[in-house]
């Protein structure tokens, strides 16, 4: 099984910085491996997009908020 190549956050559309999605390999470390994702953020992902792409750090509640 390979990672999905979806590199955009399903909430804001920004680059999600998902290393496996960018490299095509699950064996590469990613910022989310040690992050605690905000459950409220996950609840905002539309059903059709769940399991399709990772949130960006800002939308996941573990990074600085996006501006502009």
Residue pairs with C-beta under 8 A, 6 or more apart in sequence:
1 26
2 24
2 25
2 26
3 18
3 20
3 21
3 23
3 24
3 25
3 26
4 21
4 52
4 53
5 21
5 24
6 16
6 18
6 21
6 52
6 53
6 54
7 15
7 16
7 18
7 21
7 22
7 53
8 14
8 15
8 16
8 53
9 15
9 16
9 53
9 54
9 55
9 56
9 59
10 45
10 46
10 49
10 52
10 53
10 55
11 41
11 44
11 45
11 55
11 56
11 59
12 56
12 58
12 59
12 66
14 56
14 58
14 59
14 66
15 56
16 53
16 54
16 55
16 56
17 30
17 31
17 56
17 57
18 30
18 32
18 53
18 54
19 28
19 29
19 30
19 31
20 26
20 28
20 30
21 53
21 54
31 57
31 62
32 54
32 57
32 60
35 57
35 60
35 62
36 62
37 55
37 60
37 61
37 62
38 60
38 61
38 62
40 61
41 55
41 59
41 60
41 61
42 55
44 59
45 55
56 63
56 66
57 63
57 64
58 64
58 65
58 66
59 66
